[in-house]
């Protein structure tokens, strides 16, 4: 199965972190850990740790999860530069 590159999109109406594919409209997320609205991407990624798979949520923000875990690579977009957030980076930036 292809590893999909995703970026953090935000917190949905059910307080779930949502990630959007960089290649299409697919949204993925986490249902087991909830966050307050307005939290920063860096905080969410630090709390989640290394993300290797996410649940498919659909093709729109606030979609109901349809299930199934899919392999992903989380890409953090910062200051016009794309970088891969690793566990080492998360600890160093904490």
N, C-alpha and C positions, 0 to 999 in steps of 0.2 A: 504494500500500500504506500502511495506517495506521501511524503511528509509535506504538509502545507505550511507555508510561512504566514504568520498572523501577527497583527499588532493590537495592542489594547485599545478598545474603542470607548469604553466607559462602563458605568454601573447602570443596569436596567431597572425598571420599575419594581422588580422583585428583589433588588439588592444583589444581583448576581453579576460578577465580572464578565464582560463580553469582549471577545476578540474577533476582529474582522480579517478575513483573508486578504493578502496583498495581491492575489491573482484573480479573484472573482468576488461575488457578493455574499459568499458563505460567512455565517457567524457561528462562533463556537464559544463555549463558556464552561463555568464551574457551577454546579448546583449545591455542592456540599459546604461551601464557605461563602458567607455573605458579608457585604461591606456597606458602609454608609455612603450616601450620595455625595459626590464632590471629592472623594478621596483621590489622591494622586497616583498615577501609574506606578511610580517607583515604590510606593507603599504596598500596592496590590501585588506587584511582582515579588517583593521581599517576603510578604506573608505567604504567598503560594509556593515559594521555593522554585526548584527546577520543574518547569512544566514540560512534560513530554507528550501528553495527550489531553484533549478536551472533548466535551460532549457537543455534538452538532446541535445548534439552536435554530437553524433555518437560514433564510436569506435576507431577513430584515431585523433591525434592532427591536428588542422586546418580543421576539418570537418565542413560542413555547418549545422547549427542548424536544427533539424528536428521538433522542437516544443515540446510542452508539458512541464509543470513544474512538477518536481519530488522532493519529500521530501529528504533532505540530512542532514548529520551531518558532518561538516567540522572538520577534524582532522589536527592539525598542528604538523609537524614532526620537532623536534629540538634536535640537539646533541644526536642522538641515543635514544631519548625518545619520545614516542607518548603522546601528551596531547591534550585535547579538548580545543579549543580557545573559551572563553566565552566573552560576552560583558564586564564583570567586568575585565577580564584579559586584554582585549584590552585597556581599560581606564587606568589601572594600568601601562601598558607597554608604553603608549603614551608619 
